[in-house]
Amino acid sequence: MAPTSSPPCANAIKRSDLSRHDKSIDVEVLLEENDRLRNLVVQLSKLVIRNATEQR
């Protein structure tokens, strides 16, 4: 049996071609975007929970 490749790790960082070559990544901008995305995930989670409870 041929070995199969393992699935990508959830913690693995995938870098775009641009970020591989750009050493001047603005950490503050990334932190702000991370915060914004985290808030969107919270909003989405609340919507999912609300819709799941309404369907019961």
Secondary structure, DSSP 4 states (H G I P E B T S, - for coil): -PPPPPPPPTTPPP--HHHHH-----HHHHHHHHHHHHHHHHHHHHHHHHHHHHT-
